Amino acid sequence: MARQPRDHRLETREARLKLKARKEPYWRQIVPGTFLGYYRGKRDAAWIVRQREGVGYRHQRIGTPDDHAAADGQVVLSYAQAVPLSTTLQVEERASRPKHYRDGMTLGKVVDAYFEEHLAGKGSEKIARQSWALHGADSIGSKLVTALDAPALRKWHKALAAKAPVIRGKVQPFDPADPDQLRGRKSTANRNLTIVKAALNYAWANDRLPADLPTWWVKVTPFELGEDPPPRMLERDEITRLLNTAAPDLRELLTGALMTGGRRGELVALQTRDYSPDHGTVRLYQSKTGKTLLQPLTPEGESFFQRATAGKGPMDPIFMRADGRAWGRDDVTKPMLAAVAAAKLDDVSFKTTRATYGKLLLIATKDIEMVARALGHSDSRITRKHYAQYLPNEVARAVAKMPRLGVFVGDNVSPLKGKKRRAG
């Protein structure tokens, strides 16, 4: 076996990570005619062997450097493991060395491919990208796919639940003993776990992972969160206060939401042609579900949309900002916060209008299936879970029919003075 040559640039991962990315590998002669090279690109790295063949050289990739994962001697190689392998290849038949997903693919690249090929253009794409960038891209995302396993994914998932929330780059107060705060962090951890598992499933289904790689991620389960709290819904007086304090352009958008149950993105995309005065409906395209709803309007809603579309061309947006520009994705946030603060309301966002629409429709119809259809829910169980509190209480009616027990409790019952209750 050849003596291991010393090279301070390549021997340790710390030294290699200081090298600049470039097209030409960093070479070290092992024996005459054989060189070991460390290739460092902008996105990946590799061990390369260069061997003289006739009047030229032949190059072969032999493994992935242990820059970000522990060496296993097969796919991920340390410098000490790459050196003897490079000399062995002189006498062995040149067979393909085992490779990672796309030659050293990290989990982050798997997730990026999932975003670009599967999630692009969908309503959940933006928030998924933001969440992954904040919670996973720079941590578990830098790990090689074949270097991960179920315990590693569980460890990352658990750590997310214990991490304080960050809003606009500022770490927020976090008390792990507070059930509500802990539930929120677990929900965030579950959301990011779902992204990772969906990305790996997508890569596996499209034959982009090594054939012999076990599907270890299916063993990792999300945290149990219990029942979701019901969404915030506005009372009639709160609706009035919110509309009165909102800026005129935001007031129009909020009114449209309360009349249709539409989401913010669905409303700002509405054009005049989407309102049908002959049928009293508004056409809503739900990017989240891919459904198109023809939402019927109340007489009050028809009057509102008749006024909102008056004098506009078929392709003109129904809702515009006060300065004449279209509403952007983030343009609603600040004016909405200002309106909510001025109205002295708590825990209210734009999406509260959708839940309020569902509540008002249920109170009017007592038909949970009707509400599910109006909101575009694919399963009425979601609707029932959120709005069941407004259905007639059958248990209360049943209890009221129970017979009297003949027990009379008068108004003159009082504890005896001077007697102490014995501890049980």
Secondary structure in CASP SS format (residue, H / E / C, confidence):
PFRMAT SS
TARGET T0000
AUTHOR 0000-0000-0000
METHOD secondary structure of the structure
MODEL  1
M C 1.00
A C 1.00
R C 1.00
Q C 1.00
P C 1.00
R C 1.00
D C 1.00
H C 1.00
R C 1.00
L C 1.00
E C 1.00
T C 1.00
R H 1.00
E H 1.00
A H 1.00
R H 1.00
L C 1.00
K C 1.00
L C 1.00
K C 1.00
A C 1.00
R C 1.00
K C 1.00
E C 1.00
P C 1.00
Y E 1.00
W E 1.00
R E 1.00
Q E 1.00
I E 1.00
V E 1.00
P C 1.00
G C 1.00
T E 1.00
F E 1.00
L E 1.00
G E 1.00
Y E 1.00
Y E 1.00
R E 1.00
G C 1.00
K C 1.00
R C 1.00
D C 1.00
A E 1.00
A E 1.00
W E 1.00
I E 1.00
V E 1.00
R E 1.00
Q E 1.00
R E 1.00
E E 1.00
G C 1.00
V C 1.00
G E 1.00
Y E 1.00
R E 1.00
H E 1.00
Q E 1.00
R E 1.00
I E 1.00
G E 1.00
T E 1.00
P E 1.00
D C 1.00
D C 1.00
H C 1.00
A C 1.00
A C 1.00
A C 1.00
D C 1.00
G C 1.00
Q C 1.00
V C 1.00
V E 1.00
L E 1.00
S C 1.00
Y H 1.00
A H 1.00
Q H 1.00
A H 1.00
V H 1.00
P H 1.00
L H 1.00
S H 1.00
T H 1.00
T H 1.00
L C 1.00
Q C 1.00
V C 1.00
E C 1.00
E C 1.00
R C 1.00
A C 1.00
S C 1.00
R C 1.00
P C 1.00
K C 1.00
H C 1.00
Y C 1.00
R C 1.00
D C 1.00
G C 1.00
M C 1.00
T E 1.00
L H 1.00
G H 1.00
K H 1.00
V H 1.00
V H 1.00
D H 1.00
A H 1.00
Y H 1.00
F H 1.00
E H 1.00
E H 1.00
H H 1.00
L H 1.00
A C 1.00
G C 1.00
K C 1.00
G C 1.00
S C 1.00
E H 1.00
K H 1.00
I H 1.00
A H 1.00
R H 1.00
Q H 1.00
S H 1.00
W H 1.00
A H 1.00
L H 1.00
H H 1.00
G C 1.00
A C 1.00
D C 1.00
S C 1.00
I H 1.00
G H 1.00
S H 1.00
K C 1.00
L E 1.00
V H 1.00
T H 1.00
A H 1.00
L C 1.00
D C 1.00
A H 1.00
P H 1.00
A H 1.00
L H 1.00
R H 1.00
K H 1.00
W H 1.00
H H 1.00
K H 1.00
A H 1.00
L H 1.00
A H 1.00
A C 1.00
K C 1.00
A C 1.00
P C 1.00
V E 1.00
I E 1.00
R C 1.00
G C 1.00
K E 1.00
V E 1.00
Q C 1.00
P C 1.00
F C 1.00
D C 1.00
P C 1.00
A C 1.00
D C 1.00
P H 1.00
D H 1.00
Q H 1.00
L H 1.00
R H 1.00
G H 1.00
R H 1.00
K H 1.00
S H 1.00
T H 1.00
A H 1.00
N H 1.00
R H 1.00
N H 1.00
L H 1.00
T H 1.00
I H 1.00
V H 1.00
K H 1.00
A H 1.00
A H 1.00
L H 1.00
N H 1.00
Y H 1.00
A H 1.00
W H 1.00
A H 1.00
N C 1.00
D C 1.00
R C 1.00
L C 1.00
P C 1.00
A C 1.00
D C 1.00
L C 1.00
P C 1.00
T C 1.00
W H 1.00
W H 1.00
V H 1.00
K H 1.00
V C 1.00
T C 1.00
P C 1.00
F C 1.00
E C 1.00
L C 1.00
G C 1.00
E C 1.00
D C 1.00
P C 1.00
P C 1.00
P C 1.00
R C 1.00
M C 1.00
L C 1.00
E C 1.00
R H 1.00
D H 1.00
E H 1.00
I H 1.00
T H 1.00
R H 1.00
L H 1.00
L H 1.00
N H 1.00
T H 1.00
A C 1.00
A C 1.00
P H 1.00
D H 1.00
L H 1.00
R H 1.00
E H 1.00
L H 1.00
L H 1.00
T H 1.00
G H 1.00
A H 1.00
L H 1.00
M H 1.00
T H 1.00
G C 1.00
G C 1.00
R C 1.00
R H 1.00
G H 1.00
E H 1.00
L H 1.00
V H 1.00
A C 1.00
L C 1.00
Q E 1.00
T H 1.00
R H 1.00
D H 1.00
Y E 1.00
S E 1.00
P C 1.00
D C 1.00
H C 1.00
G C 1.00
T E 1.00
V E 1.00
R E 1.00
L E 1.00
Y E 1.00
Q E 1.00
S C 1.00
K C 1.00
T C 1.00
G C 1.00
K E 1.00
T E 1.00
L E 1.00
L E 1.00
Q E 1.00
P E 1.00
L C 1.00
T C 1.00
P H 1.00
E H 1.00
G H 1.00
E H 1.00
S H 1.00
F H 1.00
F H 1.00
Q H 1.00
R H 1.00
A H 1.00
T H 1.00
A C 1.00
G C 1.00
K C 1.00
G C 1.00
P C 1.00
M C 1.00
D C 1.00
P E 1.00
I C 1.00
F C 1.00
M C 1.00
R C 1.00
A C 1.00
D C 1.00
G C 1.00
R C 1.00
A C 1.00
W C 1.00
G C 1.00
R C 1.00
D C 1.00
D C 1.00
V C 1.00
T H 1.00
K H 1.00
P H 1.00
M H 1.00
L H 1.00
A H 1.00
A H 1.00
V H 1.00
A H 1.00
A H 1.00
A C 1.00
K C 1.00
L C 1.00
D C 1.00
D C 1.00
V C 1.00
S C 1.00
F C 1.00
K C 1.00
T H 1.00
T H 1.00
R H 1.00
A H 1.00
T H 1.00
Y H 1.00
G H 1.00
K H 1.00
L H 1.00
L H 1.00
L H 1.00
I H 1.00
A H 1.00
T H 1.00
K C 1.00
D C 1.00
I H 1.00
E H 1.00
M H 1.00
V H 1.00
A H 1.00
R H 1.00
A H 1.00
L H 1.00
G C 1.00
H C 1.00
S C 1.00
D C 1.00
S H 1.00
R H 1.00
I H 1.00
T H 1.00
R H 1.00
K H 1.00
H H 1.00
Y H 1.00
A H 1.00
Q H 1.00
Y H 1.00
L C 1.00
P C 1.00
N C 1.00
E H 1.00
V H 1.00
A H 1.00
R H 1.00
A H 1.00
V H 1.00
A H 1.00
K C 1.00
M C 1.00
P C 1.00
R C 1.00
L C 1.00
G C 1.00
V C 1.00
F C 1.00
V C 1.00
G C 1.00
D C 1.00
N C 1.00
V C 1.00
S C 1.00
P C 1.00
L C 1.00
K C 1.00
G C 1.00
K C 1.00
K C 1.00
R C 1.00
R C 1.00
A C 1.00
G C 1.00
END
